[in-house]
Amino acid sequence: MTEQPAGDPAADSRHARYGTLPERIRFEDMTEGTATGPGGAANASYNPESAWNFYSCLAVDLGL
């Protein structure tokens, strides 16, 4: 695309203010990989005996 002289002063001021778009960022530069332990962190803290503490029930809250 070649630039053509625009007679619109608003377009000239927009181009002077914003110019061009910033350069693209590669996906590899936006992500970061980390190593986890076996089983992951989510399973390591699971306790089946106290799992009911995380659920809300109105009947239990009212003591019924």
PQR file with spaces between the fields and no chain letter, atoms N, CA, C, O and H, PARSE charges and radii, in Angstrom:
ATOM       1  N    MET     1       0.836   -1.168    0.000 -0.4000 1.5000
ATOM       2  CA   MET     1       0.000    0.000    0.000 -0.0000 2.0000
ATOM       3  C    MET     1       0.889    1.240    0.000  0.5500 1.7000
ATOM       4  O    MET     1       1.812    1.358    0.805 -0.5500 1.4000
ATOM       5  N    THR     2       0.607    2.127   -0.879 -0.4000 1.5000
ATOM       6  CA   THR     2       1.362    3.371   -0.914 -0.0000 2.0000
ATOM       7  C    THR     2       0.547    4.460   -0.249  0.5500 1.7000
ATOM       8  O    THR     2      -0.680    4.497   -0.344 -0.5500 1.4000
ATOM       9  H    THR     2      -0.143    2.031   -1.534  0.4000 1.0000
ATOM      10  N    GLU     3       1.247    5.324    0.412 -0.4000 1.5000
ATOM      11  CA   GLU     3       0.547    6.414    1.082 -0.0000 2.0000
ATOM      12  C    GLU     3       0.223    7.499    0.068  0.5500 1.7000
ATOM      13  O    GLU     3       1.068    7.913   -0.727 -0.5500 1.4000
ATOM      14  H    GLU     3       2.243    5.294    0.489  0.4000 1.0000
ATOM      15  N    GLN     4      -1.007    7.940    0.119 -0.4000 1.5000
ATOM      16  CA   GLN     4      -1.433    9.019   -0.748 -0.0000 2.0000
ATOM      17  C    GLN     4      -1.708   10.228    0.127  0.5500 1.7000
ATOM      18  O    GLN     4      -2.197   10.084    1.247 -0.5500 1.4000
ATOM      19  H    GLN     4      -1.693    7.604    0.764  0.4000 1.0000
ATOM      20  N    PRO     5      -1.404   11.405   -0.365 -0.5600 1.5000
ATOM      21  CA   PRO     5      -1.662   12.592    0.451  0.2800 2.0000
ATOM      22  C    PRO     5      -3.151   12.755    0.699  0.5500 1.7000
ATOM      23  O    PRO     5      -3.946   12.803   -0.240 -0.5500 1.4000
ATOM      24  N    ALA     6      -3.517   12.837    1.950 -0.4000 1.5000
ATOM      25  CA   ALA     6      -4.919   12.993    2.321 -0.0000 2.0000
ATOM      26  C    ALA     6      -5.191   14.462    2.568  0.5500 1.7000
ATOM      27  O    ALA     6      -4.392   15.158    3.196 -0.5500 1.4000
ATOM      28  H    ALA     6      -2.871   12.797    2.712  0.4000 1.0000
ATOM      29  N    GLY     7      -6.309   14.921    2.076 -0.4000 1.5000
ATOM      30  CA   GLY     7      -6.657   16.318    2.255 -0.0000 2.0000
ATOM      31  C    GLY     7      -7.424   16.547    3.542  0.5500 1.7000
ATOM      32  O    GLY     7      -7.782   17.681    3.859 -0.5500 1.4000
ATOM      33  H    GLY     7      -6.958   14.355    1.567  0.4000 1.0000
ATOM      34  N    ASP     8      -7.685   15.467    4.296 -0.4000 1.5000
ATOM      35  CA   ASP     8      -8.476   15.578    5.518 -0.0000 2.0000
ATOM      36  C    ASP     8      -7.564   15.943    6.688  0.5500 1.7000
ATOM      37  O    ASP     8      -6.652   15.181    7.011 -0.5500 1.4000
ATOM      38  H    ASP     8      -7.395   14.546    4.038  0.4000 1.0000
ATOM      39  N    PRO     9      -7.789   17.090    7.327 -0.5600 1.5000
ATOM      40  CA   PRO     9      -6.915   17.449    8.457  0.2800 2.0000
ATOM      41  C    PRO     9      -7.086   16.514    9.658  0.5500 1.7000
ATOM      42  O    PRO     9      -6.137   16.309   10.415 -0.5500 1.4000
ATOM      43  N    ALA    10      -8.283   15.944    9.841 -0.4000 1.5000
ATOM      44  CA   ALA    10      -8.493   15.010   10.949 -0.0000 2.0000
ATOM      45  C    ALA    10      -7.673   13.739   10.737  0.5500 1.7000
ATOM      46  O    ALA    10      -7.099   13.202   11.684 -0.5500 1.4000
ATOM      47  H    ALA    10      -9.054   16.110    9.226  0.4000 1.0000
ATOM      48  N    ALA    11      -7.619   13.267    9.509 -0.4000 1.5000
ATOM      49  CA   ALA    11      -6.828   12.076    9.215 -0.0000 2.0000
ATOM      50  C    ALA    11      -5.351   12.355    9.400  0.5500 1.7000
ATOM      51  O    ALA    11      -4.615   11.493    9.880 -0.5500 1.4000
ATOM      52  H    ALA    11      -8.085   13.703    8.739  0.4000 1.0000
ATOM      53  N    ASP    12      -4.906   13.538    9.029 -0.4000 1.5000
ATOM      54  CA   ASP    12      -3.498   13.899    9.227 -0.0000 2.0000
ATOM      55  C    ASP    12      -3.143   13.959   10.704  0.5500 1.7000
ATOM      56  O    ASP    12      -2.067   13.512   11.101 -0.5500 1.4000
ATOM      57  H    ASP    12      -5.504   14.238    8.639  0.4000 1.0000
ATOM      58  N    SER    13      -4.030   14.502   11.515 -0.4000 1.5000
ATOM      59  CA   SER    13      -3.740   14.596   12.948 -0.0000 2.0000
ATOM      60  C    SER    13      -3.754   13.212   13.601  0.5500 1.7000
ATOM      61  O    SER    13      -2.952   12.946   14.496 -0.5500 1.4000
ATOM      62  H    SER    13      -4.904   14.865   11.192  0.4000 1.0000
ATOM      63  N    ARG    14      -4.665   12.320   13.161 -0.4000 1.5000
ATOM      64  CA   ARG    14      -4.682   10.952   13.694 -0.0000 2.0000
ATOM      65  C    ARG    14      -3.392   10.227   13.337  0.5500 1.7000
ATOM      66  O    ARG    14      -2.817    9.528   14.172 -0.5500 1.4000
ATOM      67  H    ARG    14      -5.317   12.536   12.435  0.4000 1.0000
ATOM      68  N    HIS    15      -2.939   10.389   12.107 -0.4000 1.5000
ATOM      69  CA   HIS    15      -1.717    9.716   11.693 -0.0000 2.0000
ATOM      70  C    HIS    15      -0.507   10.281   12.445  0.5500 1.7000
ATOM      71  O    HIS    15       0.417    9.540   12.780 -0.5500 1.4000
ATOM      72  H    HIS    15      -3.406   10.956   11.429  0.4000 1.0000
ATOM      73  N    ALA    16      -0.513   11.567   12.705 -0.4000 1.5000
ATOM      74  CA   ALA    16       0.600   12.166   13.446 -0.0000 2.0000
ATOM      75  C    ALA    16       0.603   11.700   14.899  0.5500 1.7000
ATOM      76  O    ALA    16       1.664   11.529   15.499 -0.5500 1.4000
ATOM      77  H    ALA    16      -1.263   12.169   12.432  0.4000 1.0000
ATOM      78  N    ARG    17      -0.581   11.497   15.459 -0.4000 1.5000
ATOM      79  CA   ARG    17      -0.665   11.098   16.869 -0.0000 2.0000
ATOM      80  C    ARG    17      -0.390    9.611   17.060  0.5500 1.7000
ATOM      81  O    ARG    17       0.377    9.228   17.943 -0.5500 1.4000
ATOM      82  H    ARG    17      -1.443   11.635   14.972  0.4000 1.0000
ATOM      83  N    TYR    18      -1.018    8.768   16.229 -0.4000 1.5000
ATOM      84  CA   TYR    18      -0.922    7.325   16.437 -0.0000 2.0000
ATOM      85  C    TYR    18       0.111    6.660   15.533  0.5500 1.7000
ATOM      86  O    TYR    18       0.651    5.615   15.895 -0.5500 1.4000
ATOM      87  H    TYR    18      -1.641    9.080   15.512  0.4000 1.0000
ATOM      88  N    GLY    19       0.392    7.224   14.396 -0.4000 1.5000
ATOM      89  CA   GLY    19       1.408    6.652   13.505 -0.0000 2.0000
ATOM      90  C    GLY    19       1.039    5.266   13.036  0.5500 1.7000
ATOM      91  O    GLY    19       0.053    5.095   12.320 -0.5500 1.4000
ATOM      92  H    GLY    19      -0.047    8.073   14.102  0.4000 1.0000
ATOM      93  N    THR    20       1.819    4.265   13.431 -0.4000 1.5000
ATOM      94  CA   THR    20       1.580    2.892   13.011 -0.0000 2.0000
ATOM      95  C    THR    20       1.291    2.020   14.227  0.5500 1.7000
ATOM      96  O    THR    20       1.486    2.425   15.374 -0.5500 1.4000
ATOM      97  H    THR    20       2.621    4.404   14.013  0.4000 1.0000
ATOM      98  N    LEU    21       0.825    0.831   13.941 -0.4000 1.5000
ATOM      99  CA   LEU    21       0.544   -0.116   15.015 -0.0000 2.0000
ATOM     100  C    LEU    21       1.856   -0.624   15.608  0.5500 1.7000
ATOM     101  O    LEU    21       2.874   -0.651   14.917 -0.5500 1.4000
ATOM     102  H    LEU    21       0.666    0.503   13.010  0.4000 1.0000
ATOM     103  N    PRO    22       1.845   -1.026   16.881 -0.5600 1.5000
ATOM     104  CA   PRO    22       3.068   -1.595   17.464  0.2800 2.0000
ATOM     105  C    PRO    22       3.392   -2.935   16.813  0.5500 1.7000
ATOM     106  O    PRO    22       2.531   -3.568   16.203 -0.5500 1.4000
ATOM     107  N    GLU    23       4.635   -3.352   16.953 -0.4000 1.5000
ATOM     108  CA   GLU    23       5.039   -4.615   16.356 -0.0000 2.0000
ATOM     109  C    GLU    23       4.373   -5.777   17.073  0.5500 1.7000
ATOM     110  O    GLU    23       4.066   -5.707   18.263 -0.5500 1.4000
ATOM     111  H    GLU    23       5.334   -2.837   17.449  0.4000 1.0000
ATOM     112  N    ARG    24       4.156   -6.851   16.315 -0.4000 1.5000
ATOM     113  CA   ARG    24       3.508   -8.034   16.850 -0.0000 2.0000
ATOM     114  C    ARG    24       4.392   -8.738   17.863  0.5500 1.7000
ATOM     115  O    ARG    24       5.613   -8.778   17.714 -0.5500 1.4000
ATOM     116  H    ARG    24       4.405   -6.908   15.348  0.4000 1.0000
ATOM     117  N    ILE    25       3.766   -9.297   18.900 -0.4000 1.5000
ATOM     118  CA   ILE    25       4.482  -10.084   19.897 -0.0000 2.0000
ATOM     119  C    ILE    25       4.225  -11.555   19.590  0.5500 1.7000
ATOM     120  O    ILE    25       3.076  -11.970   19.436 -0.5500 1.4000
ATOM     121  H    ILE    25       2.774   -9.265   19.021  0.4000 1.0000
ATOM     122  N    ARG    26       5.284  -12.333   19.504 -0.4000 1.5000
ATOM     123  CA   ARG    26       5.136  -13.752   19.207 -0.0000 2.0000
ATOM     124  C    ARG    26       4.497  -14.469   20.390  0.5500 1.7000
ATOM     125  O    ARG    26       4.645  -14.051   21.538 -0.5500 1.4000
ATOM     126  H    ARG    26       6.217  -11.996   19.629  0.4000 1.0000
ATOM     127  N    PHE    27       3.775  -15.567   20.090 -0.4000 1.5000
ATOM     128  CA   PHE    27       3.122  -16.345   21.135 -0.0000 2.0000
ATOM     129  C    PHE    27       4.145  -16.929   22.099  0.5500 1.7000
ATOM     130  O    PHE    27       3.886  -17.011   23.300 -0.5500 1.4000
ATOM     131  H    PHE    27       3.654  -15.906   19.157  0.4000 1.0000
ATOM     132  N    GLU    28       5.288  -17.330   21.595 -0.4000 1.5000
ATOM     133  CA   GLU    28       6.330  -17.911   22.442 -0.0000 2.0000
ATOM     134  C    GLU    28       6.840  -16.904   23.459  0.5500 1.7000
ATOM     135  O    GLU    28       7.276  -17.292   24.543 -0.5500 1.4000
ATOM     136  H    GLU    28       5.498  -17.263   20.620  0.4000 1.0000
ATOM     137  N    ASP    29       6.793  -15.619   23.131 -0.4000 1.5000
ATOM     138  CA   ASP    29       7.250  -14.590   24.058 -0.0000 2.0000
ATOM     139  C    ASP    29       6.208  -14.271   25.126  0.5500 1.7000
ATOM     140  O    ASP    29       6.534  -13.657   26.142 -0.5500 1.4000
ATOM     141  H    ASP    29       6.439  -15.304   22.251  0.4000 1.0000
ATOM     142  N    MET    30       4.961  -14.682   24.907 -0.4000 1.5000
ATOM     143  CA   MET    30       3.895  -14.366   25.860 -0.0000 2.0000
ATOM     144  C    MET    30       3.647  -15.481   26.869  0.5500 1.7000
ATOM     145  O    MET    30       2.956  -15.260   27.863 -0.5500 1.4000
ATOM     146  H    MET    30       4.697  -15.180   24.082  0.4000 1.0000
ATOM     147  N    THR    31       4.188  -16.661   26.642 -0.4000 1.5000
ATOM     148  CA   THR    31       3.928  -17.796   27.522 -0.0000 2.0000
ATOM     149  C    THR    31       5.184  -18.197   28.273  0.5500 1.7000
ATOM     150  O    THR    31       6.304  -17.913   27.848 -0.5500 1.4000
ATOM     151  H    THR    31       4.750  -16.841   25.834  0.4000 1.0000
ATOM     152  N    GLU    32       4.972  -18.860   29.392 -0.4000 1.5000
ATOM     153  CA   GLU    32       6.091  -19.332   30.199 -0.0000 2.0000
ATOM     154  C    GLU    32       5.753  -20.724   30.714  0.5500 1.7000
ATOM     155  O    GLU    32       4.662  -20.951   31.237 -0.5500 1.4000
ATOM     156  H    GLU    32       4.063  -19.091   29.737  0.4000 1.0000
ATOM     157  N    GLY    33       6.664  -21.630   30.569 -0.4000 1.5000
ATOM     158  CA   GLY    33       6.445  -22.992   31.027 -0.0000 2.0000
ATOM     159  C    GLY    33       7.153  -23.240   32.351  0.5500 1.7000
ATOM     160  O    GLY    33       8.289  -22.808   32.546 -0.5500 1.4000
ATOM     161  H    GLY    33       7.551  -21.446   30.144  0.4000 1.0000
ATOM     162  N    THR    34       6.477  -23.938   33.258 -0.4000 1.5000
ATOM     163  CA   THR    34       7.093  -24.299   34.533 -0.0000 2.0000
ATOM     164  C    THR    34       6.871  -25.788   34.778  0.5500 1.7000
ATOM     165  O    THR    34       5.861  -26.352   34.358 -0.5500 1.4000
ATOM     166  H    THR    34       5.554  -24.289   33.099  0.4000 1.0000
ATOM     167  N    ALA    35       7.805  -26.405   35.448 -0.4000 1.5000
ATOM     168  CA   ALA    35       7.700  -27.822   35.769 -0.0000 2.0000
ATOM     169  C    ALA    35       6.906  -27.996   37.062  0.5500 1.7000
ATOM     170  O    ALA    35       7.021  -27.191   37.986 -0.5500 1.4000
ATOM     171  H    ALA    35       8.626  -25.947   35.790  0.4000 1.0000
ATOM     172  N    THR    36       6.106  -29.047   37.115 -0.4000 1.5000
ATOM     173  CA   THR    36       5.338  -29.355   38.322 -0.0000 2.0000
ATOM     174  C    THR    36       5.747  -30.721   38.840  0.5500 1.7000
ATOM     175  O    THR    36       6.373  -31.514   38.136 -0.5500 1.4000
ATOM     176  H    THR    36       6.012  -29.701   36.364  0.4000 1.0000
ATOM     177  N    GLY    37       5.388  -30.971   40.060 -0.4000 1.5000
ATOM     178  CA   GLY    37       5.699  -32.260   40.663 -0.0000 2.0000
ATOM     179  C    GLY    37       4.736  -33.325   40.181  0.5500 1.7000
ATOM     180  O    GLY    37       3.761  -33.007   39.500 -0.5500 1.4000
ATOM     181  H    GLY    37       4.880  -30.327   40.632  0.4000 1.0000
ATOM     182  N    PRO    38       4.985  -34.580   40.517 -0.5600 1.5000
ATOM     183  CA   PRO    38       4.086  -35.649   40.102  0.2800 2.0000
ATOM     184  C    PRO    38       2.717  -35.489   40.748  0.5500 1.7000
ATOM     185  O    PRO    38       2.613  -35.223   41.946 -0.5500 1.4000
ATOM     186  N    GLY    39       1.677  -35.652   39.954 -0.4000 1.5000
ATOM     187  CA   GLY    39       0.317  -35.547   40.472 -0.0000 2.0000
ATOM     188  C    GLY    39      -0.210  -34.130   40.439  0.5500 1.7000
ATOM     189  O    GLY    39      -1.417  -33.944   40.589 -0.5500 1.4000
ATOM     190  H    GLY    39       1.761  -35.868   38.982  0.4000 1.0000
ATOM     191  N    GLY    40       0.607  -33.136   40.256 -0.4000 1.5000
ATOM     192  CA   GLY    40       0.150  -31.751   40.199 -0.0000 2.0000
ATOM     193  C    GLY    40      -0.128  -31.196   41.576  0.5500 1.7000
ATOM     194  O    GLY    40      -0.206  -31.950   42.546 -0.5500 1.4000
ATOM     195  H    GLY    40       1.588  -33.287   40.134  0.4000 1.0000
ATOM     196  N    ALA    41      -0.276  -29.915   41.674 -0.4000 1.5000
ATOM     197  CA   ALA    41      -0.508  -29.259   42.960 -0.0000 2.0000
ATOM     198  C    ALA    41      -1.951  -29.396   43.429  0.5500 1.7000
ATOM     199  O    ALA    41      -2.213  -29.342   44.630 -0.5500 1.4000
ATOM     200  H    ALA    41      -0.213  -29.302   40.886  0.4000 1.0000
ATOM     201  N    ALA    42      -2.887  -29.572   42.510 -0.4000 1.5000
ATOM     202  CA   ALA    42      -4.300  -29.643   42.890 -0.0000 2.0000
ATOM     203  C    ALA    42      -4.600  -30.919   43.680  0.5500 1.7000
ATOM     204  O    ALA    42      -5.375  -30.885   44.636 -0.5500 1.4000
ATOM     205  H    ALA    42      -2.675  -29.615   41.534  0.4000 1.0000
ATOM     206  N    ASN    43      -4.005  -32.020   43.296 -0.4000 1.5000
ATOM     207  CA   ASN    43      -4.280  -33.286   43.969 -0.0000 2.0000
ATOM     208  C    ASN    43      -3.519  -33.426   45.281  0.5500 1.7000
ATOM     209  O    ASN    43      -3.920  -34.214   46.137 -0.5500 1.4000
ATOM     210  H    ASN    43      -3.376  -32.048   42.519  0.4000 1.0000
ATOM     211  N    ALA    44      -2.455  -32.698   45.455 -0.4000 1.5000
ATOM     212  CA   ALA    44      -1.625  -32.854   46.639 -0.0000 2.0000
ATOM     213  C    ALA    44      -2.327  -32.356   47.894  0.5500 1.7000
ATOM     214  O    ALA    44      -2.056  -32.865   48.981 -0.5500 1.4000
ATOM     215  H    ALA    44      -2.129  -32.058   44.759  0.4000 1.0000
ATOM     216  N    SER    45      -3.220  -31.376   47.779 -0.4000 1.5000
ATOM     217  CA   SER    45      -3.857  -30.817   48.967 -0.0000 2.0000
ATOM     218  C    SER    45      -5.276  -31.341   49.177  0.5500 1.7000
ATOM     219  O    SER    45      -5.986  -30.819   50.037 -0.5500 1.4000
ATOM     220  H    SER    45      -3.439  -30.963   46.895  0.4000 1.0000
ATOM     221  N    TYR    46      -5.708  -32.332   48.440 -0.4000 1.5000
ATOM     222  CA   TYR    46      -7.064  -32.854   48.579 -0.0000 2.0000
ATOM     223  C    TYR    46      -7.170  -33.772   49.780  0.5500 1.7000
ATOM     224  O    TYR    46      -6.390  -34.711   49.930 -0.5500 1.4000
ATOM     225  H    TYR    46      -5.131  -32.756   47.742  0.4000 1.0000
ATOM     226  N    ASN    47      -8.148  -33.490   50.638 -0.4000 1.5000
ATOM     227  CA   ASN    47      -8.408  -34.313   51.804 -0.0000 2.0000
ATOM     228  C    ASN    47      -9.876  -34.726   51.744  0.5500 1.7000
ATOM     229  O    ASN    47     -10.745  -33.881   51.961 -0.5500 1.4000
ATOM     230  H    ASN    47      -8.782  -32.727   50.516  0.4000 1.0000
ATOM     231  N    PRO    48     -10.189  -35.992   51.457 -0.5600 1.5000
ATOM     232  CA   PRO    48     -11.588  -36.394   51.280  0.2800 2.0000
ATOM     233  C    PRO    48     -12.428  -36.279   52.548  0.5500 1.7000
ATOM     234  O    PRO    48     -13.647  -36.130   52.463 -0.5500 1.4000
ATOM     235  N    GLU    49     -11.800  -36.344   53.723 -0.4000 1.5000
ATOM     236  CA   GLU    49     -12.577  -36.258   54.961 -0.0000 2.0000
ATOM     237  C    GLU    49     -13.077  -34.843   55.237  0.5500 1.7000
ATOM     238  O    GLU    49     -14.111  -34.670   55.882 -0.5500 1.4000
ATOM     239  H    GLU    49     -10.810  -36.464   53.793  0.4000 1.0000
ATOM     240  N    SER    50     -12.365  -33.838   54.760 -0.4000 1.5000
ATOM     241  CA   SER    50     -12.811  -32.471   54.996 -0.0000 2.0000
ATOM     242  C    SER    50     -13.321  -31.806   53.718  0.5500 1.7000
ATOM     243  O    SER    50     -13.433  -30.581   53.666 -0.5500 1.4000
ATOM     244  H    SER    50     -11.525  -33.978   54.235  0.4000 1.0000
ATOM     245  N    ALA    51     -13.630  -32.591   52.694 -0.4000 1.5000
ATOM     246  CA   ALA    51     -14.103  -32.024   51.433 -0.0000 2.0000
ATOM     247  C    ALA    51     -15.475  -31.381   51.591  0.5500 1.7000
ATOM     248  O    ALA    51     -15.812  -30.466   50.839 -0.5500 1.4000
ATOM     249  H    ALA    51     -13.539  -33.586   52.737  0.4000 1.0000
ATOM     250  N    TRP    52     -16.267  -31.835   52.544 -0.4000 1.5000
ATOM     251  CA   TRP    52     -17.609  -31.271   52.723 -0.0000 2.0000
ATOM     252  C    TRP    52     -17.550  -29.831   53.225  0.5500 1.7000
ATOM     253  O    TRP    52     -18.549  -29.122   53.110 -0.5500 1.4000
ATOM     254  H    TRP    52     -15.994  -32.578   53.155  0.4000 1.0000
ATOM     255  N    ASN    53     -16.442  -29.371   53.767 -0.4000 1.5000
ATOM     256  CA   ASN    53     -16.324  -27.996   54.248 -0.0000 2.0000
ATOM     257  C    ASN    53     -16.405  -26.965   53.125  0.5500 1.7000
ATOM     258  O    ASN    53     -16.685  -25.794   53.383 -0.5500 1.4000
ATOM     259  H    ASN    53     -15.630  -29.947   53.860  0.4000 1.0000
ATOM     260  N    PHE    54     -16.166  -27.379   51.900 -0.4000 1.5000
ATOM     261  CA   PHE    54     -16.130  -26.442   50.785 -0.0000 2.0000
ATOM     262  C    PHE    54     -17.480  -26.263   50.117  0.5500 1.7000
ATOM     263  O    PHE    54     -17.612  -25.434   49.217 -0.5500 1.4000
ATOM     264  H    PHE    54     -15.938  -28.330   51.691  0.4000 1.0000
ATOM     265  N    TYR    55     -18.477  -27.011   50.530 -0.4000 1.5000
ATOM     266  CA   TYR    55     -19.791  -26.907   49.920 -0.0000 2.0000
ATOM     267  C    TYR    55     -20.736  -26.181   50.870  0.5500 1.7000
ATOM     268  O    TYR    55     -20.646  -26.325   52.089 -0.5500 1.4000
ATOM     269  H    TYR    55     -18.370  -27.685   51.261  0.4000 1.0000
ATOM     270  N    SER    56     -21.642  -25.399   50.291 -0.4000 1.5000
ATOM     271  CA   SER    56     -22.598  -24.654   51.083 -0.0000 2.0000
ATOM     272  C    SER    56     -23.975  -25.274   50.929  0.5500 1.7000
ATOM     273  O    SER    56     -24.400  -25.594   49.819 -0.5500 1.4000
ATOM     274  H    SER    56     -21.715  -25.282   49.300  0.4000 1.0000
ATOM     275  N    CYS    57     -24.667  -25.443   52.039 -0.4000 1.5000
ATOM     276  CA   CYS    57     -26.009  -25.992   52.014 -0.0000 2.0000
ATOM     277  C    CYS    57     -26.833  -25.189   53.012  0.5500 1.7000
ATOM     278  O    CYS    57     -26.452  -25.056   54.175 -0.5500 1.4000
ATOM     279  H    CYS    57     -24.322  -25.183   52.941  0.4000 1.0000
ATOM     280  N    LEU    58     -27.956  -24.657   52.558 -0.4000 1.5000
ATOM     281  CA   LEU    58     -28.777  -23.824   53.428 -0.0000 2.0000
ATOM     282  C    LEU    58     -29.306  -24.600   54.640  0.5500 1.7000
ATOM     283  O    LEU    58     -29.362  -24.057   55.744 -0.5500 1.4000
ATOM     284  H    LEU    58     -28.266  -24.765   51.614  0.4000 1.0000
ATOM     285  N    ALA    59     -29.693  -25.861   54.443 -0.4000 1.5000
ATOM     286  CA   ALA    59     -30.199  -26.662   55.550 -0.0000 2.0000
ATOM     287  C    ALA    59     -29.126  -26.875   56.607  0.5500 1.7000
ATOM     288  O    ALA    59     -29.426  -26.829   57.800 -0.5500 1.4000
ATOM     289  H    ALA    59     -29.647  -26.303   53.547  0.4000 1.0000
ATOM     290  N    VAL    60     -27.894  -27.105   56.201 -0.4000 1.5000
ATOM     291  CA   VAL    60     -26.815  -27.294   57.153 -0.0000 2.0000
ATOM     292  C    VAL    60     -26.502  -25.987   57.846  0.5500 1.7000
ATOM     293  O    VAL    60     -26.235  -25.975   59.047 -0.5500 1.4000
ATOM     294  H    VAL    60     -27.650  -27.142   55.232  0.4000 1.0000
ATOM     295  N    ASP    61     -26.528  -24.880   57.108 -0.4000 1.5000
ATOM     296  CA   ASP    61     -26.263  -23.570   57.701 -0.0000 2.0000
ATOM     297  C    ASP    61     -27.292  -23.217   58.764  0.5500 1.7000
ATOM     298  O    ASP    61     -26.952  -22.600   59.773 -0.5500 1.4000
ATOM     299  H    ASP    61     -26.744  -24.890   56.132  0.4000 1.0000
ATOM     300  N    LEU    62     -28.538  -23.599   58.552 -0.4000 1.5000
ATOM     301  CA   LEU    62     -29.598  -23.304   59.531 -0.0000 2.0000
ATOM     302  C    LEU    62     -29.667  -24.346   60.651  0.5500 1.7000
ATOM     303  O    LEU    62     -30.423  -24.172   61.606 -0.5500 1.4000
ATOM     304  H    LEU    62     -28.814  -24.100   57.732  0.4000 1.0000
ATOM     305  N    GLY    63     -28.904  -25.403   60.547 -0.4000 1.5000
ATOM     306  CA   GLY    63     -28.887  -26.428   61.584 -0.0000 2.0000
ATOM     307  C    GLY    63     -30.073  -27.359   61.507  0.5500 1.7000
ATOM     308  O    GLY    63     -30.485  -27.914   62.526 -0.5500 1.4000
ATOM     309  H    GLY    63     -28.289  -25.545   59.771  0.4000 1.0000
ATOM     310  N    LEU    64     -30.629  -27.544   60.339 -0.4000 1.5000
ATOM     311  CA   LEU    64     -31.799  -28.436   60.176 -0.0000 2.0000
ATOM     312  C    LEU    64     -31.380  -29.847   59.909  0.5500 1.7000
ATOM     313  O    LEU    64     -32.229  -30.723   59.747 -0.5500 1.4000
ATOM     314  H    LEU    64     -30.295  -27.093   59.511  0.4000 1.0000
